[in-house]
Amino acid sequence: MKKVNFQGKKFRIITETIRKDKKVKIMEYCQRNSSVIVLVVTKDNKTLLIKENRPERGGWCWGLPSGGVERREEKKPIIAAKRELNEEVNLVAKKIKLFFVSKPSGSIKWKRYVYIVENFIKTNNIAKKDDDEEIKTCYLSFAKALTLALDGSIKNETAALAIIRYLSKKRRLLVK
């Protein structure tokens, strides 16, 4: 039996009663809406990082284009990835593929879909950003992106992991 103890815009706190082998266990967890992260790779082996003003994290932070999956996109998070890419950095993905899905914790049920875009076009259509978003874009070498991922400058750990995993699959990019 599940009981929703709190329902917010992004989060739900749930208590669940689990019966196993004649034992009863009460589990508590937080469930949050899914999100997407997009790793953009250029033809000259650079990646697009954003620098975003995030007051809740103390100011400007490095990261990858990312955002929430809206309820109508839940069955097709690729739509959210394309939307966020357009809203945050004015790019349209010509080719996009799912790289991995992160589920960070058992006590926080949250899917983070990580996509790779290696073929894209820049658009002049300024998509509507969220009212509170301040974003700067920067194309960096993967060596620099790796440094930012490893030294903690990229605060979103799944975004940092996406860069590291991509480089581990494409070892040639680590050569300067």
TIVO-2410 file (N, C-alpha, C; in nm, 3 decimals):
# residues 176
REC num residu      c1      c2      c3 atome chaine
REC   1      M   0.083  -0.117   0.000     N      A
REC   1      M   0.000   0.000   0.000    CA      A
REC   1      M   0.088   0.124   0.000     C      A
REC   2      K   0.055   0.220  -0.086     N      A
REC   2      K   0.130   0.345  -0.094    CA      A
REC   2      K   0.045   0.459  -0.041     C      A
REC   3      K   0.113   0.550   0.030     N      A
REC   3      K   0.045   0.669   0.079    CA      A
REC   3      K   0.130   0.789   0.044     C      A
REC   4      V   0.071   0.887  -0.023     N      A
REC   4      V   0.141   1.011  -0.056    CA      A
REC   4      V   0.127   1.105   0.062     C      A
REC   5      N   0.239   1.135   0.130     N      A
REC   5      N   0.239   1.221   0.248    CA      A
REC   5      N   0.252   1.368   0.213     C      A
REC   6      F   0.315   1.395   0.099     N      A
REC   6      F   0.332   1.533   0.052    CA      A
REC   6      F   0.335   1.532  -0.099     C      A
REC   7      Q   0.269   1.629  -0.160     N      A
REC   7      Q   0.268   1.643  -0.306    CA      A
REC   7      Q   0.300   1.789  -0.338     C      A
REC   8      G   0.416   1.812  -0.402     N      A
REC   8      G   0.453   1.945  -0.447    CA      A
REC   8      G   0.454   1.949  -0.599     C      A
REC   9      K   0.513   2.055  -0.656     N      A
REC   9      K   0.519   2.066  -0.802    CA      A
REC   9      K   0.615   1.963  -0.862     C      A
REC  10      K   0.726   1.935  -0.793     N      A
REC  10      K   0.826   1.843  -0.845    CA      A
REC  10      K   0.841   1.716  -0.762     C      A
REC  11      F   0.807   1.724  -0.634     N      A
REC  11      F   0.837   1.615  -0.541    CA      A
REC  11      F   0.712   1.558  -0.476     C      A
REC  12      R   0.720   1.427  -0.445     N      A
REC  12      R   0.620   1.359  -0.366    CA      A
REC  12      R   0.694   1.279  -0.259     C      A
REC  13      I   0.647   1.285  -0.136     N      A
REC  13      I   0.702   1.201  -0.029    CA      A
REC  13      I   0.603   1.088  -0.007     C      A
REC  14      I   0.653   0.966  -0.019     N      A
REC  14      I   0.566   0.848  -0.019    CA      A
REC  14      I   0.608   0.751   0.091     C      A
REC  15      T   0.509   0.694   0.158     N      A
REC  15      T   0.529   0.584   0.252    CA      A
REC  15      T   0.466   0.461   0.187     C      A
REC  16      E   0.542   0.353   0.185     N      A
REC  16      E   0.492   0.230   0.123    CA      A
REC  16      E   0.508   0.114   0.221     C      A
REC  17      T   0.401   0.038   0.237     N      A
REC  17      T   0.404  -0.081   0.321    CA      A
REC  17      T   0.435  -0.201   0.233     C      A
REC  18      I   0.542  -0.273   0.269     N      A
REC  18      I   0.585  -0.389   0.190    CA      A
REC  18      I   0.577  -0.512   0.279     C      A
REC  19      R   0.510  -0.616   0.229     N      A
REC  19      R   0.500  -0.742   0.302    CA      A
REC  19      R   0.584  -0.846   0.230     C      A
REC  20      K   0.673  -0.909   0.306     N      A
REC  20      K   0.759  -1.013   0.248    CA      A
REC  20      K   0.790  -1.115   0.357     C      A
REC  21      D   0.767  -1.242   0.326     N      A
REC  21      D   0.793  -1.351   0.420    CA      A
REC  21      D   0.729  -1.326   0.557     C      A
REC  22      K   0.604  -1.288   0.556     N      A
REC  22      K   0.525  -1.263   0.677    CA      A
REC  22      K   0.578  -1.146   0.761     C      A
REC  23      K   0.666  -1.066   0.702     N      A
REC  23      K   0.718  -0.948   0.771    CA      A
REC  23      K   0.664  -0.824   0.701     C      A
REC  24      V   0.645  -0.721   0.779     N      A
REC  24      V   0.597  -0.594   0.725    CA      A
REC  24      V   0.708  -0.491   0.741     C      A
REC  25      K   0.735  -0.422   0.632     N      A
REC  25      K   0.839  -0.318   0.635    CA      A
REC  25      K   0.779  -0.189   0.580     C      A
REC  26      I   0.805  -0.081   0.648     N      A
REC  26      I   0.758   0.050   0.604    CA      A
REC  26      I   0.874   0.121   0.536     C      A
REC  27      M   0.856   0.156   0.409     N      A
REC  27      M   0.959   0.227   0.332    CA      A
REC  27      M   0.913   0.371   0.310     C      A
REC  28      E   1.006   0.463   0.322     N      A
REC  28      E   0.979   0.602   0.288    CA      A
REC  28      E   1.074   0.643   0.178     C      A
REC  29      Y   1.021   0.716   0.080     N      A
REC  29      Y   1.108   0.766  -0.026    CA      A
REC  29      Y   1.049   0.891  -0.088     C      A
REC  30      C   1.136   0.961  -0.157     N      A
REC  30      C   1.097   1.080  -0.231    CA      A
REC  30      C   1.090   1.041  -0.378     C      A
REC  31      Q   0.985   1.082  -0.443     N      A
REC  31      Q   0.971   1.058  -0.586    CA      A
REC  31      Q   0.968   1.194  -0.654     C      A
REC  32      R   1.046   1.208  -0.759     N      A
REC  32      R   1.047   1.338  -0.827    CA      A
REC  32      R   1.028   1.318  -0.976     C      A
REC  33      N   0.984   1.422  -1.042     N      A
REC  33      N   0.964   1.416  -1.186    CA      A
REC  33      N   1.096   1.386  -1.256     C      A
REC  34      S   1.090   1.315  -1.366     N      A
REC  34      S   1.210   1.282  -1.444    CA      A
REC  34      S   1.272   1.409  -1.502     C      A
REC  35      S   1.400   1.397  -1.540     N      A
REC  35      S   1.468   1.508  -1.605    CA      A
REC  35      S   1.557   1.456  -1.717     C      A
REC  36      V   1.604   1.549  -1.799     N      A
REC  36      V   1.690   1.515  -1.913    CA      A
REC  36      V   1.817   1.599  -1.907     C      A
REC  37      I   1.924   1.541  -1.960     N      A
REC  37      I   2.053   1.608  -1.974    CA      A
REC  37      I   2.100   1.580  -2.116     C      A
REC  38      V   2.155   1.681  -2.183     N      A
REC  38      V   2.196   1.664  -2.323    CA      A
REC  38      V   2.344   1.696  -2.338     C      A
REC  39      L   2.421   1.597  -2.384     N      A
REC  39      L   2.563   1.614  -2.414    CA      A
REC  39      L   2.575   1.641  -2.563     C      A
REC  40      V   2.617   1.762  -2.598     N      A
REC  40      V   2.632   1.802  -2.738    CA      A
REC  40      V   2.778   1.785  -2.777     C      A
REC  41      V   2.803   1.714  -2.888     N      A
REC  41      V   2.938   1.691  -2.938    CA      A
REC  41      V   2.949   1.753  -3.077     C      A
REC  42      T   3.050   1.837  -3.097     N      A
REC  42      T   3.068   1.902  -3.227    CA      A
REC  42      T   3.154   1.815  -3.318     C      A
REC  43      K   3.155   1.851  -3.446     N      A
REC  43      K   3.235   1.776  -3.544    CA      A
REC  43      K   3.385   1.785  -3.515     C      A
REC  44      D   3.427   1.894  -3.449     N      A
REC  44      D   3.569   1.908  -3.415    CA      A
REC  44      D   3.599   1.863  -3.271     C      A
REC  45      N   3.517   1.770  -3.220     N      A
REC  45      N   3.536   1.706  -3.090    CA      A
REC  45      N   3.541   1.804  -2.973     C      A
REC  46      K   3.451   1.898  -2.973     N      A
REC  46      K   3.430   1.983  -2.857    CA      A
REC  46      K   3.292   1.952  -2.802     C      A
REC  47      T   3.266   2.003  -2.684     N      A
REC  47      T   3.134   1.985  -2.626    CA      A
REC  47      T   3.080   2.120  -2.583     C      A
REC  48      L   2.950   2.129  -2.581     N      A
REC  48      L   2.883   2.252  -2.541    CA      A
REC  48      L   2.851   2.246  -2.393     C      A
REC  49      L   2.910   2.336  -2.318     N      A
REC  49      L   2.876   2.350  -2.177    CA      A
REC  49      L   2.800   2.481  -2.159     C      A
REC  50      I   2.717   2.482  -2.058     N      A
REC  50      I   2.649   2.606  -2.024    CA      A
REC  50      I   2.701   2.654  -1.889     C      A
REC  51      K   2.697   2.783  -1.872     N      A
REC  51      K   2.725   2.842  -1.742    CA      A
REC  51      K   2.594   2.910  -1.703     C      A
REC  52      E   2.537   2.864  -1.592     N      A
REC  52      E   2.403   2.906  -1.554    CA      A
REC  52      E   2.404   2.967  -1.415     C      A
REC  53      N   2.333   3.077  -1.400     N      A
REC  53      N   2.321   3.139  -1.268    CA      A
REC  53      N   2.218   3.061  -1.187     C      A
REC  54      R   2.267   2.993  -1.084     N      A
REC  54      R   2.181   2.910  -0.998    CA      A
REC  54      R   2.195   2.957  -0.854     C      A
REC  55      P   2.114   3.052  -0.811     N      A
REC  55      P   2.125   3.105  -0.675    CA      A
REC  55      P   2.118   2.996  -0.568     C      A
REC  56      E   2.039   2.890  -0.593     N      A
REC  56      E   2.028   2.782  -0.494    CA      A
REC  56      E   2.158   2.703  -0.480     C      A
REC  57      R   2.251   2.722  -0.576     N      A
REC  57      R   2.382   2.656  -0.569    CA      A
REC  57      R   2.494   2.757  -0.548     C      A
REC  58      G   2.459   2.880  -0.516     N      A
REC  58      G   2.560   2.978  -0.482    CA      A
REC  58      G   2.608   3.066  -0.597     C      A
REC  59      G   2.541   3.064  -0.709     N      A
REC  59      G   2.581   3.152  -0.820    CA      A
REC  59      G   2.598   3.077  -0.950     C      A
REC  60      W   2.699   3.117  -1.027     N      A
REC  60      W   2.720   3.062  -1.162    CA      A
REC  60      W   2.781   2.922  -1.153     C      A
REC  61      C   2.723   2.828  -1.229     N      A
REC  61      C   2.768   2.688  -1.230    CA      A
REC  61      C   2.782   2.639  -1.373     C      A
REC  62      W   2.883   2.555  -1.395     N      A
REC  62      W   2.898   2.488  -1.524    CA      A
REC  62      W   2.801   2.370  -1.529     C      A
REC  63      G   2.759   2.335  -1.650     N      A
REC  63      G   2.673   2.219  -1.666    CA      A
REC  63      G   2.647   2.190  -1.812     C      A
REC  64      L   2.555   2.101  -1.836     N      A
REC  64      L   2.508   2.066  -1.970    CA      A
REC  64      L   2.363   2.112  -1.982     C      A
REC  65      P   2.315   2.133  -2.103     N      A
REC  65      P   2.174   2.167  -2.118    CA      A
REC  65      P   2.089   2.058  -2.052     C      A
REC  66      S   1.993   2.100  -1.972     N      A
REC  66      S   1.913   2.003  -1.897    CA      A
REC  66      S   1.783   2.067  -1.851     C      A
REC  67      G   1.694   1.982  -1.804     N      A
REC  67      G   1.569   2.034  -1.751    CA      A
REC  67      G   1.470   1.924  -1.722     C      A
REC  68      G   1.354   1.964  -1.678     N      A
REC  68      G   1.253   1.869  -1.637    CA      A
REC  68      G   1.173   1.812  -1.753     C      A
REC  69      V   1.125   1.691  -1.730     N      A
REC  69      V   1.035   1.625  -1.825    CA      A
REC  69      V   0.893   1.662  -1.782     C      A
REC  70      E   0.820   1.723  -1.872     N      A
REC  70      E   0.682   1.760  -1.841    CA      A
REC  70      E   0.594   1.635  -1.844     C      A
REC  71      R   0.484   1.642  -1.773     N      A
REC  71      R   0.396   1.525  -1.759    CA      A
REC  71      R   0.359   1.463  -1.894     C      A
REC  72      R   0.330   1.545  -1.994     N      A
REC  72      R   0.291   1.493  -2.126    CA      A
REC  72      R   0.409   1.430  -2.200     C      A
REC  73      E   0.532   1.452  -2.153     N      A
REC  73      E   0.653   1.398  -2.217    CA      A
REC  73      E   0.704   1.272  -2.147     C      A
REC  74      E   0.642   1.233  -2.037     N      A
REC  74      E   0.695   1.126  -1.953    CA      A
REC  74      E   0.719   0.995  -2.029     C      A
REC  75      K   0.634   0.961  -2.125     N      A
REC  75      K   0.653   0.837  -2.201    CA      A
REC  75      K   0.754   0.852  -2.313     C      A
REC  76      K   0.787   0.977  -2.350     N      A
REC  76      K   0.885   1.005  -2.455    CA      A
REC  76      K   0.977   1.118  -2.410     C      A
REC  77      P   1.069   1.089  -2.317     N      A
REC  77      P   1.157   1.195  -2.266    CA      A
REC  77      P   1.247   1.257  -2.372     C      A
REC  78      I   1.263   1.190  -2.486     N      A
REC  78      I   1.343   1.247  -2.595    CA      A
REC  78      I   1.282   1.381  -2.640     C      A
REC  79      I   1.151   1.394  -2.628     N      A
REC  79      I   1.084   1.520  -2.663    CA      A
REC  79      I   1.130   1.631  -2.568     C      A
REC  80      A   1.142   1.598  -2.440     N      A
REC  80      A   1.190   1.695  -2.341    CA      A
REC  80      A   1.335   1.733  -2.370     C      A
REC  81      A   1.417   1.635  -2.409     N      A
REC  81      A   1.558   1.664  -2.440    CA      A
REC  81      A   1.568   1.761  -2.557     C      A
REC  82      K   1.490   1.737  -2.660     N      A
REC  82      K   1.490   1.828  -2.776    CA      A
REC  82      K   1.441   1.967  -2.737     C      A
REC  83      R   1.337   1.972  -2.655     N      A
REC  83      R   1.281   2.100  -2.612    CA      A
REC  83      R   1.383   2.178  -2.529     C      A
REC  84      E   1.446   2.112  -2.433     N      A
REC  84      E   1.545   2.180  -2.348    CA      A
REC  84      E   1.664   2.229  -2.430     C      A
REC  85      L   1.708   2.150  -2.526     N      A
REC  85      L   1.819   2.190  -2.612    CA      A
REC  85      L   1.784   2.318  -2.687     C      A
REC  86      N   1.662   2.326  -2.736     N      A
REC  86      N   1.618   2.445  -2.808    CA      A
REC  86      N   1.598   2.564  -2.714     C      A
REC  87      E   1.536   2.541  -2.599     N      A
REC  87      E   1.509   2.650  -2.505    CA      A
REC  87      E   1.637   2.709  -2.447     C      A
REC  88      E   1.730   2.624  -2.409     N      A
REC  88      E   1.848   2.672  -2.337    CA      A
REC  88      E   1.959   2.721  -2.427     C      A
REC  89      V   1.979   2.656  -2.544     N      A
REC  89      V   2.096   2.693  -2.626    CA      A
REC  89      V   2.063   2.714  -2.773     C      A
REC  90      N   1.935   2.722  -2.807     N      A
REC  90      N   1.891   2.749  -2.945    CA      A
REC  90      N   1.948   2.652  -3.048     C      A
REC  91      L   1.952   2.524  -3.013     N      A
REC  91      L   1.996   2.421  -3.107    CA      A
REC  91      L   1.879   2.327  -3.137     C      A
REC  92      V   1.879   2.276  -3.259     N      A
REC  92      V   1.782   2.174  -3.299    CA      A
REC  92      V   1.862   2.048  -3.331     C      A
REC  93      A   1.830   1.940  -3.262     N      A
REC  93      A   1.900   1.813  -3.283    CA      A
REC  93      A   1.855   1.749  -3.413     C      A
REC  94      K   1.951   1.719  -3.500     N      A
REC  94      K   1.919   1.643  -3.622    CA      A
REC  94      K   1.931   1.494  -3.592     C      A
REC  95      K   2.019   1.460  -3.499     N      A
REC  95      K   2.035   1.321  -3.456    CA      A
REC  95      K   2.056   1.323  -3.305     C      A
REC  96      I   1.971   1.251  -3.234     N      A
REC  96      I   1.979   1.245  -3.088    CA      A
REC  96      I   1.959   1.100  -3.046     C      A
REC  97      K   2.039   1.055  -2.950     N      A
REC  97      K   2.022   0.917  -2.904    CA      A
REC  97      K   2.039   0.909  -2.753     C      A
REC  98      L   1.966   0.815  -2.694     N      A
REC  98      L   1.975   0.793  -2.551    CA      A
REC  98      L   2.110   0.732  -2.519     C      A
REC  99      F   2.182   0.790  -2.425     N      A
REC  99      F   2.313   0.742  -2.384    CA      A
REC  99      F   2.300   0.650  -2.262     C      A
REC 100      F   2.236   0.699  -2.158     N      A
REC 100      F   2.208   0.615  -2.041    CA      A
REC 100      F   2.099   0.680  -1.957     C      A
REC 101      V   2.045   0.602  -1.864     N      A
REC 101      V   1.946   0.651  -1.769    CA      A
REC 101      V   2.004   0.633  -1.630     C      A
REC 102      S   2.006   0.741  -1.554     N      A
REC 102      S   2.058   0.739  -1.418    CA      A
REC 102      S   1.941   0.735  -1.320     C      A
REC 103      K   1.954   0.649  -1.221     N      A
REC 103      K   1.858   0.645  -1.110    CA      A
REC 103      K   1.942   0.659  -0.984     C      A
REC 104      P   1.965   0.785  -0.940     N      A
REC 104      P   2.067   0.814  -0.841    CA      A
REC 104      P   2.057   0.744  -0.706     C      A
REC 105      S   1.938   0.701  -0.662     N      A
REC 105      S   1.927   0.651  -0.526    CA      A
REC 105      S   1.802   0.566  -0.510     C      A
REC 106      G   1.804   0.478  -0.413     N      A
REC 106      G   1.684   0.401  -0.382    CA      A
REC 106      G   1.585   0.481  -0.300     C      A
REC 107      S   1.635   0.578  -0.224     N      A
REC 107      S   1.545   0.658  -0.141    CA      A
REC 107      S   1.492   0.781  -0.213     C      A
REC 108      I   1.550   0.811  -0.330     N      A
REC 108      I   1.498   0.917  -0.416    CA      A
REC 108      I   1.474   0.854  -0.552     C      A
REC 109      K   1.349   0.833  -0.585     N      A
REC 109      K   1.315   0.771  -0.713    CA      A
REC 109      K   1.305   0.882  -0.817     C      A
REC 110      W   1.404   0.881  -0.907     N      A
REC 110      W   1.418   0.991  -1.003    CA      A
REC 110      W   1.495   0.939  -1.123     C      A
REC 111      K   1.435   0.945  -1.240     N      A
REC 111      K   1.504   0.904  -1.363    CA      A
REC 111      K   1.563   1.028  -1.429     C      A
REC 112      R   1.690   1.017  -1.466     N      A
REC 112      R   1.759   1.123  -1.539    CA      A
REC 112      R   1.805   1.063  -1.670     C      A
REC 113      Y   1.742   1.104  -1.778     N      A
REC 113      Y   1.773   1.053  -1.912    CA      A
REC 113      Y   1.884   1.138  -1.972     C      A
REC 114      V   1.995   1.073  -2.009     N      A
REC 114      V   2.108   1.144  -2.069    CA      A
REC 114      V   2.113   1.111  -2.218     C      A
REC 115      Y   2.108   1.215  -2.299     N      A
REC 115      Y   2.110   1.201  -2.445    CA      A
REC 115      Y   2.238   1.259  -2.502     C      A
REC 116      I   2.279   1.206  -2.618     N      A
REC 116      I   2.393   1.259  -2.693    CA      A
REC 116      I   2.341   1.314  -2.825     C      A
REC 117      V   2.387   1.434  -2.858     N      A
REC 117      V   2.356   1.498  -2.986    CA      A
REC 117      V   2.489   1.523  -3.056     C      A
REC 118      E   2.508   1.459  -3.172     N      A
REC 118      E   2.631   1.478  -3.249    CA      A
REC 118      E   2.604   1.547  -3.383     C      A
REC 119      N   2.480   1.571  -3.412     N      A
REC 119      N   2.443   1.638  -3.536    CA      A
REC 119      N   2.331   1.735  -3.502     C      A
REC 120      F   2.356   1.864  -3.523     N      A
REC 120      F   2.260   1.966  -3.483    CA      A
REC 120      F   2.274   2.089  -3.571     C      A
REC 121      I   2.173   2.174  -3.565     N      A
REC 121      I   2.181   2.303  -3.633    CA      A
REC 121      I   2.146   2.413  -3.533     C      A
REC 122      K   2.208   2.526  -3.552     N      A
REC 122      K   2.179   2.644  -3.472    CA      A
REC 122      K   2.054   2.708  -3.529     C      A
REC 123      T   1.966   2.752  -3.442     N      A
REC 123      T   1.844   2.817  -3.488    CA      A
REC 123      T   1.841   2.961  -3.440     C      A
REC 124      N   1.780   3.044  -3.520     N      A
REC 124      N   1.762   3.184  -3.480    CA      A
REC 124      N   1.629   3.204  -3.409     C      A
REC 125      N   1.548   3.099  -3.407     N      A
REC 125      N   1.420   3.108  -3.336    CA      A
REC 125      N   1.449   3.106  -3.187     C      A
REC 126      I   1.431   3.216  -3.124     N      A
REC 126      I   1.458   3.224  -2.981    CA      A
REC 126      I   1.341   3.156  -2.908     C      A
REC 127      A   1.371   3.040  -2.852     N      A
REC 127      A   1.269   2.967  -2.777    CA      A
REC 127      A   1.248   3.036  -2.642     C      A
REC 128      K   1.132   3.020  -2.586     N      A
REC 128      K   1.102   3.082  -2.458    CA      A
REC 128      K   1.174   3.008  -2.347     C      A
REC 129      K   1.267   3.078  -2.283     N      A
REC 129      K   1.335   3.022  -2.167    CA      A
REC 129      K   1.245   3.037  -2.045     C      A
REC 130      D   1.275   2.959  -1.941     N      A
REC 130      D   1.205   2.980  -1.815    CA      A
REC 130      D   1.240   3.120  -1.766     C      A
REC 131      D   1.147   3.183  -1.698     N      A
REC 131      D   1.165   3.322  -1.655    CA      A
REC 131      D   1.290   3.344  -1.571     C      A
REC 132      D   1.329   3.245  -1.494     N      A
REC 132      D   1.441   3.262  -1.402    CA      A
REC 132      D   1.575   3.216  -1.458     C      A
REC 133      E   1.581   3.177  -1.585     N      A
REC 133      E   1.705   3.123  -1.641    CA      A
REC 133      E   1.798   3.232  -1.695     C      A
REC 134      E   1.923   3.228  -1.649     N      A
REC 134      E   2.032   3.309  -1.705    CA      A
REC 134      E   2.137   3.209  -1.750     C      A
REC 135      I   2.158   3.197  -1.882     N      A
REC 135      I   2.247   3.094  -1.935    CA      A
REC 135      I   2.343   3.153  -2.036     C      A
REC 136      K   2.472   3.115  -2.021     N      A
REC 136      K   2.575   3.148  -2.120    CA      A
REC 136      K   2.624   3.015  -2.178     C      A
REC 137      T   2.659   3.013  -2.307     N      A
REC 137      T   2.706   2.890  -2.369    CA      A
REC 137      T   2.854   2.901  -2.404     C      A
REC 138      C   2.921   2.787  -2.404     N      A
REC 138      C   3.064   2.785  -2.433    CA      A
REC 138      C   3.101   2.648  -2.490     C      A
REC 139      Y   3.166   2.648  -2.606     N      A
REC 139      Y   3.217   2.523  -2.664    CA      A
REC 139      Y   3.359   2.503  -2.611     C      A
REC 140      L   3.380   2.390  -2.544     N      A
REC 140      L   3.510   2.361  -2.481    CA      A
REC 140      L   3.566   2.230  -2.533     C      A
REC 141      S   3.697   2.218  -2.524     N      A
REC 141      S   3.760   2.090  -2.555    CA      A
REC 141      S   3.715   1.989  -2.450     C      A
REC 142      F   3.719   1.861  -2.486     N      A
REC 142      F   3.683   1.759  -2.388    CA      A
REC 142      F   3.784   1.753  -2.274     C      A
REC 143      A   3.908   1.791  -2.300     N      A
REC 143      A   4.008   1.794  -2.192    CA      A
REC 143      A   3.965   1.895  -2.085     C      A
REC 144      K   3.921   2.013  -2.128     N      A
REC 144      K   3.874   2.116  -2.034    CA      A
REC 144      K   3.745   2.071  -1.966     C      A
REC 145      A   3.653   2.012  -2.043     N      A
REC 145      A   3.527   1.964  -1.985    CA      A
REC 145      A   3.553   1.856  -1.881     C      A
REC 146      L   3.649   1.768  -1.909     N      A
REC 146      L   3.685   1.663  -1.814    CA      A
REC 146      L   3.740   1.724  -1.685     C      A
REC 147      T   3.824   1.825  -1.698     N      A
REC 147      T   3.877   1.893  -1.579    CA      A
REC 147      T   3.763   1.950  -1.495     C      A
REC 148      L   3.668   2.016  -1.560     N      A
REC 148      L   3.554   2.074  -1.488    CA      A
REC 148      L   3.467   1.965  -1.423     C      A
REC 149      A   3.455   1.850  -1.490     N      A
REC 149      A   3.378   1.739  -1.434    CA      A
REC 149      A   3.447   1.681  -1.311     C      A
REC 150      L   3.578   1.666  -1.319     N      A
REC 150      L   3.652   1.602  -1.211    CA      A
REC 150      L   3.678   1.693  -1.092     C      A
REC 151      D   3.691   1.824  -1.116     N      A
REC 151      D   3.722   1.913  -1.003    CA      A
REC 151      D   3.597   1.966  -0.931     C      A
REC 152      G   3.479   1.922  -0.975     N      A
REC 152      G   3.356   1.961  -0.907    CA      A
REC 152      G   3.295   2.091  -0.957     C      A
REC 153      S   3.353   2.150  -1.060     N      A
REC 153      S   3.295   2.273  -1.115    CA      A
REC 153      S   3.160   2.247  -1.180     C      A
REC 154      I   3.142   2.127  -1.236     N      A
REC 154      I   3.011   2.087  -1.286    CA      A
REC 154      I   2.937   2.027  -1.167     C      A
REC 155      K   2.843   2.101  -1.114     N      A
REC 155      K   2.774   2.063  -0.990    CA      A
REC 155      K   2.677   1.947  -1.009     C      A
REC 156      N   2.620   1.935  -1.127     N      A
REC 156      N   2.527   1.827  -1.155    CA      A
REC 156      N   2.610   1.701  -1.182     C      A
REC 157      E   2.609   1.610  -1.086     N      A
REC 157      E   2.696   1.493  -1.095    CA      A
REC 157      E   2.662   1.401  -1.211     C      A
REC 158      T   2.537   1.393  -1.251     N      A
REC 158      T   2.502   1.310  -1.366    CA      A
REC 158      T   2.557   1.372  -1.494     C      A
REC 159      A   2.559   1.505  -1.503     N      A
REC 159      A   2.619   1.572  -1.619    CA      A
REC 159      A   2.769   1.545  -1.623     C      A
REC 160      A   2.835   1.554  -1.507     N      A
REC 160      A   2.978   1.525  -1.500    CA      A
REC 160      A   3.004   1.380  -1.542     C      A
REC 161      L   2.921   1.288  -1.493     N      A
REC 161      L   2.935   1.148  -1.528    CA      A
REC 161      L   2.915   1.125  -1.678     C      A
REC 162      A   2.824   1.199  -1.740     N      A
REC 162      A   2.801   1.185  -1.884    CA      A
REC 162      A   2.928   1.217  -1.962     C      A
REC 163      I   2.998   1.323  -1.923     N      A
REC 163      I   3.123   1.359  -1.990    CA      A
REC 163      I   3.227   1.250  -1.970     C      A
REC 164      I   3.241   1.202  -1.848     N      A
REC 164      I   3.341   1.098  -1.818    CA      A
REC 164      I   3.308   0.969  -1.893     C      A
REC 165      R   3.183   0.927  -1.892     N      A
REC 165      R   3.145   0.804  -1.964    CA      A
REC 165      R   3.166   0.818  -2.115     C      A
REC 166      Y   3.132   0.934  -2.168     N      A
REC 166      Y   3.151   0.955  -2.312    CA      A
REC 166      Y   3.299   0.943  -2.346     C      A
REC 167      L   3.383   1.006  -2.267     N      A
REC 167      L   3.527   1.000  -2.294    CA      A
REC 167      L   3.582   0.859  -2.276     C      A
REC 168      S   3.529   0.784  -2.182     N      A
REC 168      S   3.578   0.647  -2.164    CA      A
REC 168      S   3.543   0.559  -2.283     C      A
REC 169      K   3.432   0.589  -2.350     N      A
REC 169      K   3.394   0.514  -2.470    CA      A
REC 169      K   3.470   0.561  -2.593     C      A
REC 170      K   3.516   0.684  -2.593     N      A
REC 170      K   3.587   0.743  -2.707    CA      A
REC 170      K   3.727   0.785  -2.663     C      A
REC 171      R   3.806   0.693  -2.618     N      A
REC 171      R   3.937   0.724  -2.558    CA      A
REC 171      R   4.022   0.818  -2.642     C      A
REC 172      R   4.005   0.814  -2.770     N      A
REC 172      R   4.086   0.899  -2.857    CA      A
REC 172      R   4.070   1.047  -2.826     C      A
REC 173      L   3.956   1.085  -2.767     N      A
REC 173      L   3.932   1.225  -2.737    CA      A
REC 173      L   4.020   1.276  -2.623     C      A
REC 174      L   4.076   1.186  -2.544     N      A
REC 174      L   4.161   1.228  -2.434    CA      A
REC 174      L   4.300   1.269  -2.480     C      A
REC 175      V   4.336   1.233  -2.602     N      A
REC 175      V   4.466   1.271  -2.656    CA      A
REC 175      V   4.461   1.418  -2.695     C      A
REC 176      K   4.560   1.494  -2.649     N      A
REC 176      K   4.562   1.638  -2.678    CA      A
REC 176      K   4.616   1.666  -2.816     C      A
***
